[in-house]
């Protein structure tokens, strides 16, 4: 397939493309450097803690939670999943100990661990898993309905065996999807009433994870209180639940979270975006305990409504693609903590990254101006939205687009639950961070062809043969990667989204948090705190 657009952009900047990648460094797969803040002493099993995050909780219902592309950190203590992800992007056992696709791809069979129970003592068996997955794939407004379309039927073959029937050539991404919200299992009695509102309560004992719900306040400034399950001695994962009780609290701004840790008001707080440099300096200088993590599965990205004027003009979108000096954004805005990228997956570290796109650093403002002139649009005018968390990034994007001759208005979106969203068509464009699914078949569903719908219906026909391959469980990973490479290059030519860089986080602590350096989910920023413990300060 001829790709003059990619070749032209690559020729313009080939000599510059690798310099910042080398300067930024990476620990690979989200793993941090050697631990810098492991506390001394044994875990205090009676300790409590308060953790703070940038976004507030929305619901206790995994089927309704709006977080896509990864598990919601507020729900992770409450629900075990069928699988979980390793830092090398491999799928690891959780409630399912093994999973096997039939040679012809017609079924996916899960074997469940026999010793898992809900907090009320009842068994987590195949019938419970079937009930959860059937609800996930059919509930009105459910976030996983589109993702689970490959499934045609689910059978509880016996107490520990779940057989999932699949549409031919689909479903390769399901083991990864089961490591996210979709694979979270709650006691079916919590949703026995199909009209049950699981926003703030799920009923006593219906949790499958190491913690139970104490209280929940949704929304900005909200929180969830957790207590270690009373039958923890019988809980299957003996490494979990070393903290007696804790709170996940929403503190909206990074400055507030930094100050709260320094003042001793919270045990641990997340810092991301442009504030990482300040937090990292505090850790490096020994003023505050904490850990720095690269996040190769979180892109700073610009989404474009390609079916809406003036962004329905491909030359306008391609001009936008050429307007950003990613090196300057990384160094000037993120102090070197956001690795430049022109594609969704990190170059060289993920099996689905595109070798050709990895060579691009497409910055050419003069060519961008030429494309605008060729588009016939005149001065492209549209509104760009960014959340308060990503306001500084939104301002940088706005300025870069103005510099090439576009009239862009920036609006800060509070993103209150139930409010406007890009997927509903409320925004012309949106700047923010997006959690990338580990599996490319799920990524194209999440972002381009289903949930967010970046690719308009009129543009989809050329993708269909390749989409069939990327989700085919009978193909090898290399064959699926080759199909996705072609998809990624076509998506780049269409310029439906514009990745800028993948970011990093610092988790600051009061010096008492143990196992922080091995905390799962740091590559996504959606961390699982089940293995943390509290110990005396050094």
RAPE-V240380 format. One record per backbone hydrogen bond with DSSP energy under -0.5 kcal/mol. NH is the residue of the N-H (numbers start at 1). CO is the residue of the C=O. Records with the same first field share a line. If there is no record, write none. Layout:
BEGIN
NH=CO + CO
END
This chain:
BEGIN
7=3
8=4
9=5
10=6
11=7
12=8
13=9 + 10
14=10
16=13
17=13
19=16
22=18
23=19
24=20
25=21
31=28
33=292
44=534
45=43
47=44
49=245
51=247
52=268
53=249
60=198 + 199
62=60
64=61
65=61
75=72
76=72
77=73
78=75
79=75
82=178 + 183
83=178
84=92
86=90
89=86
92=84
94=82 + 96
95=81
96=82
97=95 + 111
98=111
100=109
102=107
105=102
108=164
109=100
110=108 + 162
111=98
112=110 + 160
113=95
116=113
118=122
119=207
120=205
121=118
124=116
125=123
126=159
129=125
130=126
131=127
132=128
133=129
134=130
135=131
136=132
137=133
138=135
139=135
142=139
143=63
145=142
148=144
149=146
151=148
152=165
153=165
155=163
157=155 + 161
158=161
161=158
162=110
163=155
164=108 + 162
165=153 + 163
166=106
167=150
170=167
172=471
174=171
176=173
177=173
178=174
179=176
180=177
183=177 + 180
184=181
185=80
186=184
187=206
190=187
191=188
192=189
194=192
196=193
198=196
206=203
208=78
209=78
211=77
212=227
214=225
215=225
217=223
219=57
222=219
223=217
224=248
225=215
226=246
227=212
228=244
229=210
232=229
234=231
235=232
238=236
240=237
241=530
242=530 + 532
244=47
245=47
246=226
247=49
248=224
249=51 + 247
250=222
251=53 + 249
257=253
258=254
259=255
260=256
261=257
262=258
263=259
264=260 + 261
265=260
266=260
267=50
268=50
269=508
270=52
271=506
273=504
275=272
276=273
279=275
280=276
281=277
282=278
283=279
284=280
285=281
286=283
287=282
288=282
289=509
291=507
293=505
295=503
297=523
298=295
299=434
300=501
301=299 + 432
302=498
303=301 + 430
304=496
305=428
306=304
308=305
311=308
313=310
314=312
316=313
317=313
318=314
319=315
320=316
321=317
322=318
323=320
325=323
326=324
329=325
330=326
331=327
332=328
333=328 + 329
334=329 + 330
335=331
336=330
337=330 + 334
339=502
341=500
349=346
350=346
353=350
355=353
358=354
359=356
360=357
363=361
364=322 + 362
368=364
369=365
370=366
371=367
372=368
373=369
374=370
375=371
376=372 + 373
377=372
379=377
380=378
382=407
384=409
385=429
386=411
387=431
388=413
391=388
394=390
395=391
396=392
397=393
398=394
399=395
400=396
401=397
402=398
403=399
404=400 + 401
405=402
406=401
407=380
408=406
409=382
411=384 + 409
413=386 + 411
419=416
425=422
426=421
428=383
429=383
430=303
431=385
432=301
434=299
436=297 + 434
442=439
443=439
444=440
445=441
446=442
447=443
448=443 + 444
449=444
450=445
451=445
452=446
454=447
455=448
456=454
459=456
460=457
463=460
464=460 + 461
466=463
467=463
468=464
469=465
470=466
471=467
472=469
473=471
475=472
480=476
481=477
482=478
483=479
484=480
485=481
486=482
487=483
488=484
489=485
490=486
491=487
492=488
493=489
494=490
495=491
496=491
498=302
500=300
501=300
502=339
503=298
505=293
506=271
507=291
508=269 + 506
509=289
510=267
514=512 + 533
518=515
519=516
522=519
524=521
525=521
526=521
527=525
528=520
529=527
532=529
533=514
535=512
END
